[in-house]
Amino acid sequence: MKIVSLFGTLVLTSLSYAASCVIPTPSGFTHDVGLVVAFIPLGVLVGSIIFIVDGYTVGPTRISVQRLLFVTSVPLSGLQRAWVEPAVYNGSVRVFGNGGLYPSSL
């Protein structure tokens, strides 16, 4: 996970740098659009870093997910039961989505 996250960071920063190198020098509409395009990969990077999961806290009434800058709480008021099934994903294949740019190692 750390290698994939490092690779993703390098790709996004490289894309942003490469896009900033080809921005037309005269100011105007094309220059402004080039700046926006150059900063999109950095925005994805910063947005991914903000949502990194740093830990979990399970209490009697809620589960809290600690992120780098904030905490997300999920109330357990409607929960009636929960159990563990370690083999529930055996044989499954992820068709859509990914683990995220910076998946939690917890």
PyMOL commands that set and color helices and strands:
alter all, ss='L'
color gray80, all
select helices_A, chain A and resi 2-21+29-50
alter helices_A, ss='H'
color red, helices_A
select strands_A, chain A and resi 53-58+62-67+71-75
alter strands_A, ss='S'
color yellow, strands_A
deselect
rebuild
show_as cartoon
